[in-house]
Amino acid sequence: MTHQLRGREAEERQITHMLHTVAAGAGAVLHVEGGWGSGRTRLLREAADAARRRGFTVLDDHWPPGAEPAALVGARAWRGPVLVVLDDLHHADPAFVRSLCTLVSRLRDRPLAWVLSRRRHAGGPAADRLFAQRYPTGGRLDLRPLSARAGRLLAADYAADCATGAVGGPADLLRATGGNPLLTVELAQAVPGRAPHSSTAGPPSRVRACVQRCMEELSGICRQLLQVGAVLGVSFALSDVTRMLDRPAAELLVPVEEALAADILACVGDRLIFRQELFWHCVLASMPQPARTAMEQEAALLFSARDGAALPGPPSRATAPRQNAVVLRPVEGAVAPRWPQPQPRPGPPDAAQARVSAAVRSILQGRPREAWASATQLMGDFALSPETKDTATAAALIALSLLDAEEAAREAQDILGDGGHPAVSAAALMARTVLADQAWSNGELEEGLRLAHAATQPVRTATPALWRLYPRLALAQKLTDVREFAHAHSVLEQARQDMHQDMHQDMQQDMHQPVRQPVHRPVRPEAEAAVAIVASRLHLHEGRLSPARQEAERALQWAHRAQMQPLLPPALSVLAMIALRTDDLPAAAAYVHQCRSLLDAGVAAPRSAQYAWAELLLAAEQEGPEAARALFSQRFPCQSVRLLFAEEAWAGAWLVRQALAMEDHKGARTLSAHVSRLAAENPGAAVLTAGAQHAQALIDQDTGTLTRIAEQHPDPWTRAWAMEDLGSLPAPGSGADDAPAHKHLTLAHAAFNRLGARRDAARVHERIQALGTRPAAPAAPAAPAGPAGPAAPAGLVRRASGWEELSDTERTVAHLAGQGLTNRQIATHVFRSPHTVNFHLRGIFRKLGIRSRIELARMTPHYPPERAPAEETMDTAG
């Protein structure tokens, strides 16, 4: 029976795309690499079946030794489409691989699809050269371990009762496979039919045979490295292996690289770890008992000499020194599904708890893959206490959320659904928080808030401090996004109390010291930095720039001190926003550049639209709306736009404003429709509804809606921008009164000044000057109404419409536009932004009573670009 391919959906999509390209007449080459048991052969078989269904000629038979690739492909290459499948090229003769490399290059323009597979980095220089070549279509697939969810589905395909989910049962055993497809299948097929075993039983025989076949394909020195490492523990230091083998570390470099490439070992900090705990058990079980006992005694002497304490007899997991996390557990009772399991160890934290803390530090220092590998290994350790396994599960889930958010959400659903984690456990809290973050990213604000509240509801003092802090900060961040400032302050204050009250206990546990008395100790830098980041964003949205800057700089100091690179981009983005508002563009550019450099270097920062948003605002200020639109298309694909609108209530209106400045009315309507759809999906999110109304009001020039937003919106920035929008709307007619626009812009100017937003205030001041209105002279005594009509009202006096009405800046802009310059070119001449130039042009058209640049070009030659002295005198008198 052929089962569904599990956990390789992305790889299948890439193969389908390649076949579609070749069917259209192009050539393609797909390189497939992976470690042992990664499922390369199964994936190639699926590719061949998919090609046959599409009418391809498939060449996937075993090629005889000494065969020439050109003779085997033959004339079929010219009749296409053809799929050529070659597996295990690391075993092929180097001459064959060299000929294949030449043939693939020569036939690259024919409708041929090549799928070439080898074990990762194996096969020598000829294979390296073949797999180093790059082709326009096809690409590269590197098969990594399956996710926990895919592993459970794969096991269920082969044995239904391997997915029962019972703690310590078959579902728990699957974690020991480390996501290796071959081990998962072998274990699933071996477990169901087995009778209960005694404590002397070892791993299933078919699993041991599978591991033995893998070991036989390795070099002798690599096998020796793995055997000695297995005696030292599932996690071991290479320095200990060098002492056991009496060899320099340099001689072990090649076998270490071989084991890493085969996905047998992984690097976690300065230690090596078996990726599959089941593989480790099988290596131990395969060793002759006398040799294993002798090596265990040597290891005990090694540890005794290094740590200064004798170990009674062969080292076991319970007595191993803390420098060797999870070492030397007896094989008996470790893997089979019904074997007796060791009881949880009471007492102070052990080395496993230190590994959980190390995994958390790896996350905070930007190494989520290391953290995930280490924590996942701990999750499969049956000898750990439930508390340690719970925190390991929480750490693995956080790390996975930084690597693959969608997979993390599926894992979170499994954690909450299996009933094995109490509501107050660290794993359950992290699962709810991960689901809340995923909902927020999808634009599901109501669901995200519900889940974020649920993640903090069961929190109590029994929950470890670190795992109480994270859900509270996530909730405070979401409350800030929806502008519920008072509630956000309350949650943030509770987070601060938790941090200062309980963090010293976790620190003592990390140092393997018992808690003697509740003395106050300095808090962890990661907690200080995380709290400061959330506080800085809260102050920024409240319009309190000085406290926001202080908190963001404080977060940077803590993050730099503890080398926590993932916390740098959030703090830098806040500082960039503050610099933009305070008219310090060089500083804003520096912050944006630092943030982008970290993200481009692969730093696993928390998921947020703020990094690209700050970059987009800077581009608009420096280069104008056109550059901002290009960057928006690049930084914000369809799905991430929803996250932007969720985090920034005024982003939709800002984007519509930029589109209208470029006279892109279609783009403005598209953006407004997108925001409106998101608001309709979240009817309870008032901030989204207001954002959609603001965006549409700009298109419709709806003064009533803009007035309501300017007076009632909880966000002070949105209120100020709405007031500016009211003053920027074109007047109803050529001779209309500018007094309302002047009033609204004056109010906006005052609002930006209160916020400390110097750049925004300066922009509004320019617009007030561009209106062409001036304070009236003292009014003369009123004369009786005559034929000329009533006297002009006191207050604002507007001169007759015409060229004399224009300010100096408007005259300059008019002449440059009349010469055919674009808005961006004019902006360079007058040292203004293109958006301001567009505003000036609208005012010029209104005052001159014209509608196009063509009319303006006809008019400007007849008028001077500067005011005459007589006009200046009139202005002074007027």
Solvent accessible surface area in square Angstrom, and as a share of the most:
residue,aa,sasa,rsa
1,M,208,0.93
2,T,109,0.64
3,H,29,0.13
4,Q,111,0.49
5,L,18,0.09
6,R,51,0.19
7,G,28,0.27
8,R,13,0.05
9,E,88,0.39
10,A,59,0.45
11,E,26,0.12
12,E,60,0.27
13,R,158,0.58
14,Q,55,0.25
15,I,7,0.04
16,T,57,0.33
17,H,117,0.52
18,M,2,0.01
19,L,0,0.00
20,H,130,0.58
21,T,24,0.14
22,V,0,0.00
23,A,62,0.48
24,A,87,0.68
25,G,43,0.42
26,A,41,0.32
27,G,15,0.15
28,A,4,0.03
29,V,5,0.03
30,L,0,0.00
31,H,4,0.02
32,V,1,0.00
33,E,11,0.05
34,G,0,0.00
35,G,0,0.00
36,W,5,0.02
37,G,18,0.17
38,S,7,0.04
39,G,24,0.24
40,R,22,0.08
41,T,76,0.44
42,R,36,0.13
43,L,1,0.01
44,L,5,0.03
45,R,123,0.45
46,E,37,0.17
47,A,1,0.01
48,A,1,0.01
49,D,54,0.28
50,A,12,0.10
51,A,0,0.00
52,R,118,0.43
53,R,176,0.64
54,R,109,0.40
55,G,60,0.58
56,F,14,0.06
57,T,62,0.36
58,V,23,0.13
59,L,19,0.09
60,D,53,0.27
61,D,112,0.58
62,H,167,0.75
63,W,32,0.11
64,P,72,0.45
65,P,133,0.84
66,G,78,0.75
67,A,18,0.14
68,E,99,0.44
69,P,1,0.01
70,A,48,0.37
71,A,81,0.63
72,L,47,0.23
73,V,1,0.01
74,G,34,0.33
75,A,67,0.52
76,R,86,0.32
77,A,1,0.01
78,W,152,0.53
79,R,164,0.60
80,G,23,0.22
81,P,40,0.25
82,V,2,0.01
83,L,0,0.00
84,V,0,0.00
85,V,13,0.07
86,L,12,0.06
87,D,49,0.26
88,D,54,0.28
89,L,6,0.03
90,H,27,0.12
91,H,120,0.53
92,A,33,0.25
93,D,82,0.42
94,P,69,0.43
95,A,50,0.39
96,F,26,0.11
97,V,3,0.02
98,R,123,0.45
99,S,36,0.24
100,L,0,0.00
101,C,3,0.02
102,T,85,0.49
103,L,7,0.04
104,V,0,0.00
105,S,40,0.26
106,R,151,0.55
107,L,9,0.04
108,R,104,0.38
109,D,120,0.62
110,R,69,0.25
111,P,23,0.15
112,L,1,0.01
113,A,0,0.00
114,W,2,0.01
115,V,0,0.00
116,L,0,0.00
117,S,0,0.00
118,R,10,0.04
119,R,27,0.10
120,R,12,0.04
121,H,127,0.57
122,A,29,0.23
123,G,34,0.33
124,G,34,0.32
125,P,117,0.74
126,A,12,0.10
127,A,0,0.00
128,D,65,0.34
129,R,141,0.52
130,L,0,0.00
131,F,4,0.01
132,A,64,0.50
133,Q,43,0.19
134,R,165,0.60
135,Y,31,0.12
136,P,124,0.78
137,T,40,0.23
138,G,16,0.15
139,G,36,0.34
140,R,80,0.29
141,L,11,0.05
142,D,58,0.30
143,L,0,0.00
144,R,100,0.36
145,P,32,0.20
146,L,8,0.04
147,S,27,0.18
148,A,42,0.33
149,R,93,0.34
150,A,7,0.06
151,G,7,0.07
152,R,61,0.22
153,L,61,0.30
154,L,13,0.06
155,A,0,0.00
156,A,38,0.29
157,D,35,0.18
158,Y,63,0.24
159,A,10,0.08
160,A,87,0.68
161,D,68,0.35
162,C,2,0.01
163,A,44,0.34
164,T,83,0.48
165,G,39,0.38
166,A,56,0.43
167,V,127,0.73
168,G,17,0.16
169,G,8,0.07
170,P,25,0.16
171,A,11,0.09
172,D,8,0.04
173,L,1,0.01
174,L,14,0.07
175,R,69,0.25
176,A,4,0.03
177,T,2,0.01
178,G,15,0.14
179,G,12,0.12
180,N,6,0.03
181,P,19,0.12
182,L,63,0.31
183,L,0,0.00
184,T,1,0.01
185,V,25,0.14
186,E,19,0.08
187,L,2,0.01
188,A,0,0.00
189,Q,73,0.33
190,A,11,0.08
191,V,3,0.02
192,P,43,0.27
193,G,76,0.74
194,R,45,0.16
195,A,67,0.52
196,P,101,0.63
197,H,66,0.29
198,S,70,0.45
199,S,58,0.37
200,T,109,0.63
201,A,15,0.11
202,G,19,0.18
203,P,2,0.01
204,P,4,0.02
205,S,80,0.52
206,R,104,0.38
207,V,0,0.00
208,R,89,0.33
209,A,45,0.35
210,C,2,0.01
211,V,3,0.01
212,Q,76,0.34
213,R,130,0.47
214,C,5,0.03
215,M,8,0.04
216,E,111,0.50
217,E,91,0.41
218,L,9,0.05
219,S,46,0.30
220,G,42,0.41
221,I,45,0.23
222,C,0,0.00
223,R,80,0.29
224,Q,70,0.31
225,L,0,0.00
226,L,0,0.00
227,Q,58,0.26
228,V,5,0.03
229,G,0,0.00
230,A,0,0.00
231,V,0,0.00
232,L,0,0.00
233,G,0,0.00
234,V,3,0.02
235,S,5,0.03
236,F,0,0.00
237,A,17,0.13
238,L,46,0.23
239,S,54,0.35
240,D,0,0.00
241,V,0,0.00
242,T,19,0.11
243,R,132,0.48
244,M,31,0.14
245,L,32,0.16
246,D,130,0.67
247,R,91,0.33
248,P,79,0.50
249,A,57,0.44
250,A,84,0.65
251,E,93,0.42
252,L,0,0.00
253,L,102,0.51
254,V,107,0.61
255,P,2,0.01
256,V,12,0.07
257,E,91,0.41
258,E,51,0.23
259,A,0,0.00
260,L,52,0.26
261,A,15,0.11
262,A,1,0.01
263,D,7,0.04
264,I,0,0.00
265,L,0,0.00
266,A,5,0.04
267,C,65,0.39
268,V,30,0.17
269,G,52,0.50
270,D,132,0.69
271,R,49,0.18
272,L,9,0.05
273,I,2,0.01
274,F,0,0.00
275,R,51,0.18
276,Q,2,0.01
277,E,6,0.03
278,L,0,0.00
279,F,0,0.00
280,W,0,0.00
281,H,1,0.01
282,C,3,0.02
283,V,1,0.00
284,L,3,0.01
285,A,39,0.30
286,S,59,0.38
287,M,14,0.06
288,P,90,0.57
289,Q,109,0.49
290,P,107,0.67
291,A,45,0.35
292,R,25,0.09
293,T,45,0.26
294,A,49,0.38
295,M,36,0.16
296,E,23,0.10
297,Q,95,0.42
298,E,85,0.38
299,A,0,0.00
300,A,11,0.08
301,L,129,0.64
302,L,29,0.14
303,F,1,0.01
304,S,26,0.17
305,A,89,0.69
306,R,91,0.33
307,D,49,0.25
308,G,72,0.70
309,A,61,0.47
310,A,90,0.70
311,L,38,0.19
312,P,114,0.72
313,G,44,0.42
314,P,73,0.46
315,P,7,0.05
316,S,34,0.22
317,R,22,0.08
318,A,73,0.56
319,T,64,0.37
320,A,22,0.17
321,P,19,0.12
322,R,153,0.56
323,Q,86,0.38
324,N,2,0.01
325,A,7,0.05
326,V,10,0.06
327,V,0,0.00
328,L,8,0.04
329,R,12,0.04
330,P,67,0.42
331,V,6,0.04
332,E,88,0.40
333,G,5,0.05
334,A,4,0.03
335,V,1,0.00
336,A,0,0.00
337,P,16,0.10
338,R,121,0.44
339,W,8,0.03
340,P,86,0.54
341,Q,55,0.24
342,P,67,0.42
343,Q,147,0.65
344,P,61,0.38
345,R,74,0.27
346,P,127,0.80
347,G,62,0.60
348,P,96,0.60
349,P,25,0.16
350,D,47,0.24
351,A,14,0.11
352,A,3,0.02
353,Q,54,0.24
354,A,27,0.21
355,R,23,0.08
356,V,10,0.06
357,S,18,0.12
358,A,41,0.32
359,A,2,0.02
360,V,16,0.09
361,R,108,0.40
362,S,7,0.05
363,I,12,0.06
364,L,34,0.17
365,Q,55,0.24
366,G,20,0.19
367,R,93,0.34
368,P,10,0.07
369,R,151,0.55
370,E,44,0.20
371,A,0,0.00
372,W,50,0.18
373,A,16,0.13
374,S,5,0.03
375,A,0,0.00
376,T,27,0.15
377,Q,20,0.09
378,L,1,0.00
379,M,22,0.10
380,G,1,0.01
381,D,2,0.01
382,F,18,0.08
383,A,4,0.03
384,L,8,0.04
385,S,20,0.13
386,P,85,0.53
387,E,118,0.53
388,T,5,0.03
389,K,32,0.13
390,D,22,0.12
391,T,23,0.13
392,A,0,0.00
393,T,6,0.03
394,A,0,0.00
395,A,0,0.00
396,A,6,0.05
397,L,5,0.03
398,I,23,0.12
399,A,0,0.00
400,L,20,0.10
401,S,24,0.16
402,L,55,0.27
403,L,62,0.31
404,D,65,0.34
405,A,22,0.17
406,E,106,0.48
407,E,15,0.07
408,A,0,0.00
409,A,11,0.08
410,R,84,0.31
411,E,19,0.09
412,A,0,0.00
413,Q,107,0.48
414,D,47,0.24
415,I,18,0.09
416,L,65,0.32
417,G,67,0.64
418,D,76,0.39
419,G,69,0.66
420,G,41,0.40
421,H,44,0.20
422,P,88,0.56
423,A,50,0.39
424,V,34,0.20
425,S,13,0.08
426,A,0,0.00
427,A,0,0.00
428,A,1,0.01
429,L,0,0.00
430,M,0,0.00
431,A,0,0.00
432,R,44,0.16
433,T,2,0.01
434,V,6,0.03
435,L,23,0.11
436,A,0,0.00
437,D,37,0.19
438,Q,25,0.11
439,A,6,0.05
440,W,10,0.04
441,S,13,0.08
442,N,42,0.22
443,G,0,0.00
444,E,79,0.35
445,L,1,0.01
446,E,73,0.33
447,E,63,0.28
448,G,0,0.00
449,L,32,0.16
450,R,136,0.50
451,L,20,0.10
452,A,3,0.02
453,H,53,0.24
454,A,29,0.22
455,A,1,0.01
456,T,16,0.09
457,Q,132,0.59
458,P,31,0.19
459,V,17,0.10
460,R,139,0.51
461,T,110,0.64
462,A,78,0.60
463,T,3,0.02
464,P,53,0.33
465,A,4,0.03
466,L,29,0.14
467,W,10,0.04
468,R,6,0.02
469,L,6,0.03
470,Y,80,0.30
471,P,1,0.01
472,R,34,0.13
473,L,13,0.06
474,A,17,0.13
475,L,4,0.02
476,A,1,0.00
477,Q,36,0.16
478,K,10,0.04
479,L,1,0.00
480,T,1,0.00
481,D,2,0.01
482,V,15,0.09
483,R,8,0.03
484,E,79,0.36
485,F,31,0.13
486,A,85,0.66
487,H,74,0.33
488,A,0,0.00
489,H,66,0.29
490,S,69,0.44
491,V,16,0.09
492,L,7,0.04
493,E,87,0.39
494,Q,65,0.29
495,A,0,0.00
496,R,53,0.19
497,Q,91,0.40
498,D,8,0.04
499,M,1,0.00
500,H,79,0.35
501,Q,111,0.49
502,D,17,0.09
503,M,1,0.01
504,H,11,0.05
505,Q,68,0.30
506,D,19,0.10
507,M,50,0.22
508,Q,7,0.03
509,Q,76,0.34
510,D,37,0.19
511,M,92,0.41
512,H,53,0.24
513,Q,73,0.32
514,P,73,0.46
515,V,65,0.38
516,R,189,0.69
517,Q,109,0.48
518,P,115,0.72
519,V,54,0.31
520,H,134,0.60
521,R,80,0.29
522,P,105,0.66
523,V,14,0.08
524,R,27,0.10
525,P,38,0.24
526,E,22,0.10
527,A,2,0.02
528,E,11,0.05
529,A,0,0.00
530,A,24,0.19
531,V,0,0.00
532,A,0,0.00
533,I,14,0.07
534,V,13,0.08
535,A,0,0.00
536,S,0,0.00
537,R,14,0.05
538,L,1,0.00
539,H,21,0.10
540,L,12,0.06
541,H,7,0.03
542,E,37,0.17
543,G,11,0.10
544,R,111,0.41
545,L,12,0.06
546,S,60,0.39
547,P,36,0.23
548,A,0,0.00
549,R,86,0.31
550,Q,118,0.52
551,E,28,0.13
552,A,0,0.00
553,E,70,0.31
554,R,78,0.29
555,A,0,0.00
556,L,23,0.12
557,Q,112,0.50
558,W,49,0.17
559,A,0,0.00
560,H,114,0.51
561,R,165,0.60
562,A,24,0.19
563,Q,135,0.60
564,M,5,0.02
565,Q,80,0.36
566,P,6,0.04
567,L,16,0.08
568,L,11,0.06
569,P,0,0.00
570,P,14,0.09
571,A,0,0.00
572,L,5,0.02
573,S,5,0.03
574,V,3,0.02
575,L,4,0.02
576,A,0,0.00
577,M,10,0.04
578,I,2,0.01
579,A,7,0.06
580,L,1,0.00
581,R,17,0.06
582,T,10,0.06
583,D,65,0.34
584,D,60,0.31
585,L,34,0.17
586,P,106,0.67
587,A,29,0.23
588,A,0,0.00
589,A,32,0.25
590,A,49,0.38
591,Y,52,0.20
592,V,15,0.08
593,H,129,0.58
594,Q,81,0.36
595,C,6,0.03
596,R,51,0.19
597,S,51,0.33
598,L,28,0.14
599,L,41,0.20
600,D,104,0.54
601,A,83,0.65
602,G,57,0.55
603,V,19,0.11
604,A,17,0.13
605,A,15,0.11
606,P,55,0.34
607,R,108,0.39
608,S,29,0.19
609,A,6,0.05
610,Q,9,0.04
611,Y,18,0.07
612,A,12,0.09
613,W,0,0.00
614,A,1,0.01
615,E,24,0.11
616,L,0,0.00
617,L,7,0.03
618,L,12,0.06
619,A,12,0.09
620,A,13,0.10
621,E,40,0.18
622,Q,93,0.41
623,E,94,0.42
624,G,0,0.00
625,P,4,0.03
626,E,72,0.32
627,A,20,0.16
628,A,2,0.02
629,R,113,0.41
630,A,67,0.52
631,L,27,0.13
632,F,30,0.12
633,S,81,0.53
634,Q,120,0.53
635,R,62,0.22
636,F,9,0.04
637,P,84,0.53
638,C,100,0.60
639,Q,94,0.42
640,S,35,0.22
641,V,10,0.06
642,R,40,0.15
643,L,15,0.07
644,L,0,0.00
645,F,5,0.02
646,A,2,0.01
647,E,10,0.05
648,E,2,0.01
649,A,9,0.07
650,W,14,0.05
651,A,0,0.00
652,G,2,0.02
653,A,1,0.00
654,W,22,0.08
655,L,11,0.05
656,V,0,0.00
657,R,33,0.12
658,Q,21,0.09
659,A,6,0.05
660,L,40,0.20
661,A,8,0.06
662,M,39,0.17
663,E,126,0.56
664,D,37,0.19
665,H,96,0.43
666,K,151,0.64
667,G,20,0.19
668,A,0,0.00
669,R,131,0.48
670,T,85,0.50
671,L,32,0.16
672,S,1,0.01
673,A,44,0.34
674,H,30,0.13
675,V,4,0.03
676,S,45,0.29
677,R,131,0.48
678,L,0,0.00
679,A,10,0.08
680,A,79,0.61
681,E,99,0.44
682,N,3,0.01
683,P,106,0.67
684,G,57,0.55
685,A,10,0.07
686,A,81,0.62
687,V,10,0.06
688,L,4,0.02
689,T,50,0.29
690,A,20,0.15
691,G,6,0.06
692,A,9,0.07
693,Q,73,0.32
694,H,2,0.01
695,A,0,0.00
696,Q,73,0.32
697,A,3,0.02
698,L,14,0.07
699,I,38,0.19
700,D,85,0.44
701,Q,96,0.43
702,D,55,0.28
703,T,76,0.44
704,G,45,0.43
705,T,17,0.10
706,L,0,0.00
707,T,47,0.27
708,R,99,0.36
709,I,7,0.04
710,A,8,0.06
711,E,116,0.52
712,Q,127,0.56
713,H,8,0.04
714,P,71,0.44
715,D,0,0.00
716,P,19,0.12
717,W,9,0.03
718,T,4,0.02
719,R,82,0.30
720,A,1,0.01
721,W,13,0.05
722,A,0,0.00
723,M,28,0.13
724,E,7,0.03
725,D,6,0.03
726,L,9,0.05
727,G,2,0.02
728,S,15,0.10
729,L,32,0.16
730,P,58,0.37
731,A,26,0.20
732,P,137,0.86
733,G,33,0.32
734,S,53,0.34
735,G,65,0.62
736,A,24,0.19
737,D,93,0.48
738,D,4,0.02
739,A,33,0.25
740,P,72,0.45
741,A,18,0.14
742,H,49,0.22
743,K,123,0.52
744,H,39,0.17
745,L,0,0.00
746,T,62,0.36
747,L,79,0.39
748,A,0,0.00
749,H,49,0.22
750,A,38,0.30
751,A,16,0.13
752,F,0,0.00
753,N,82,0.42
754,R,186,0.68
755,L,21,0.10
756,G,31,0.30
757,A,0,0.00
758,R,148,0.54
759,R,50,0.18
760,D,0,0.00
761,A,6,0.04
762,A,52,0.40
763,R,42,0.15
764,V,0,0.00
765,H,85,0.38
766,E,39,0.18
767,R,5,0.02
768,I,29,0.15
769,Q,112,0.50
770,A,5,0.04
771,L,7,0.03
772,G,3,0.03
773,T,20,0.12
774,R,80,0.29
775,P,116,0.73
776,A,30,0.24
777,A,53,0.41
778,P,131,0.82
779,A,81,0.63
780,A,85,0.66
781,P,130,0.82
782,A,96,0.74
783,A,76,0.59
784,P,127,0.80
785,A,84,0.65
786,G,39,0.38
787,P,154,0.97
788,A,106,0.83
789,G,29,0.28
790,P,120,0.75
791,A,76,0.59
792,A,79,0.61
793,P,105,0.66
794,A,83,0.64
795,G,45,0.43
796,L,64,0.32
797,V,61,0.35
798,R,57,0.21
799,R,64,0.23
800,A,87,0.68
801,S,63,0.41
802,G,18,0.18
803,W,9,0.03
804,E,92,0.41
805,E,0,0.00
806,L,0,0.00
807,S,14,0.09
808,D,76,0.39
809,T,41,0.24
810,E,0,0.00
811,R,0,0.00
812,T,54,0.31
813,V,0,0.00
814,A,0,0.00
815,H,28,0.12
816,L,23,0.11
817,A,3,0.03
818,G,17,0.17
819,Q,124,0.55
820,G,61,0.58
821,L,34,0.17
822,T,75,0.44
823,N,27,0.14
824,R,97,0.35
825,Q,92,0.41
826,I,0,0.00
827,A,7,0.06
828,T,98,0.57
829,H,108,0.48
830,V,19,0.11
831,F,178,0.74
832,R,79,0.29
833,S,26,0.17
834,P,13,0.08
835,H,31,0.14
836,T,3,0.02
837,V,0,0.00
838,N,11,0.06
839,F,17,0.07
840,H,5,0.02
841,L,7,0.04
842,R,83,0.30
843,G,7,0.07
844,I,0,0.00
845,F,42,0.17
846,R,39,0.14
847,K,0,0.00
848,L,21,0.11
849,G,51,0.49
850,I,16,0.08
851,R,218,0.80
852,S,41,0.26
853,R,87,0.32
854,I,113,0.57
855,E,65,0.29
856,L,0,0.00
857,A,39,0.31
858,R,169,0.62
859,M,51,0.23
860,T,8,0.04
861,P,103,0.65
862,H,147,0.66
863,Y,80,0.30
864,P,66,0.42
865,P,70,0.44
866,E,125,0.56
867,R,27,0.10
868,A,41,0.32
869,P,113,0.71
870,A,68,0.52
871,E,30,0.14
872,E,76,0.34
873,T,92,0.53
874,M,117,0.52
875,D,28,0.15
876,T,124,0.72
877,A,80,0.62
878,G,55,0.53
